[in-house]
Amino acid sequence: MEDHEIIGQIGDLAEEERRLEEAHAGVGLSPEELERMRALEVTLDRLWDLLRQRRALREVGRSPEEATPRADETVEGYLQ
């Protein structure tokens, strides 16, 4: 996957997240929507992590293709 494809996915998922939040402003999300929101957050974290890995590898002269998606538990455990 190329950087522009990752960035495109990030944009699409962020837009879905925004629509969910705006559609339920002041009302709250249903259990299914909360589950979807959580899945979006985790997927976005994984994609951002992958993009950062690719950029870091490229910066040190290595192939960005060496980057690998990390597990949900790993990216969710990072300190913000």
Order of alpha helices (4+ residues) and beta strands (2+ residues): alpha-alpha-alpha
